[in-house]
């Protein structure tokens, strides 16, 4: 059942490209991970996962793959209508098939220059 909620405020943005793609937000009284999965003409759809704050910190510091943190329930689908900014949340069983991040992918690339021998 979809429930209208206030637009969540971003706590920390992990990835931004013309808008928030991956961020944390307070939703239903808990810090949750929010991932854009579809940007459409009239609405944007996000998957909301429920990792612990320690898991999110580990993800941000590249110690845990995105998939491990994203695949932590309970899960919600959040839709935001583009023109009205109406935000709805619906609890779901998990991520849509094939939409989880690939195994082993970290939040950011290691940009440390290689040491020459």
C-alpha angles and dihedrals in degrees: 000000000000117000124193111234135177113271105272117238117231112248096184129001115216099175129016129181115160085329139357113313100167123015145137122247140169106255123168090352096305135094105249138178115248122198126185109230102167133022109193141174095263107016145017121226123210133184114223119205129186111223121156119263088250091056091050091049090050090050092050090051093048095246095117129040119248092242093059092053095040093051094065118108163251089076131202136186111221122195124192118193109223100221103036097029087223107166122206129184127201127180112234136182095246146307120324113265112282096006101103115102114267116270115271096015112139127207095254139010120258103253095182108128115245115254114241115229 
